[in-house]
Amino acid sequence: MNAIKTLRFKASRTKLRAPKSWWEHRGLNDNDVMFASFERSGNTWLRFVLFEILTSDSAGFLNVNQLLPELATHQNAKQVLPNGGRFIKTHHQYRPEYKRAVYLMRDLRDVMLSNWARDKEMGFSQYFDNGKGMDGYVESFLKGKVTRFGSWQSHVDSWVNCPLAKNGNLLVFRY
């Protein structure tokens, strides 16, 4: 496994996560719309679709990331919303600095299988399967030990029960 990937993977699960998260969230404004989802829920795919709808151009990672950036790369993003706001991708659970959001909720089983496939390909599944293969991975996934964003259940709950859901500033897509 690549030493840099391993270091990044391990560091993302330490106390270094909090200052990194604070840094990533700087520069948000009240007109921004967060495009949120749990990891492996189709957020990137849907950003490609939205890019082609909004621009009629061919999507590619460079184009999509300039128009519909990920959190931490949003400072110089184009304002694509009528009120001067930006669409910004995040995998974080709900945070009070988010004022409006679209939440993409993919079926838990599909999310877990997608994470398993990616982690297996990257060589990370061994950290979570407890020597039991996929069964051990499922246990770790359901306990929220697989991703750096907690469990799928707590992530979804943080969004569907957040203040934005109560004041009409959250649009949820389920699939």
Buried (B, 14 or more C-beta within 10 A) or exposed (E): EEEEEBEEBEEEEEEEEEEBBEEBBEBBEEBBBBBBBBBBBBBBEBBBEBBBEEEEEEBEEEBBBEBBBBBBEBEEBEEBEEEEBBBBBBBBBBBEEBBBBBBBBBEBEEBBBBBBEEBBEEEBBBBBBEEEEBEBBBBBBBEBBBBBBBBBEEBBBBBBEBEBBEEEBBEBEEE
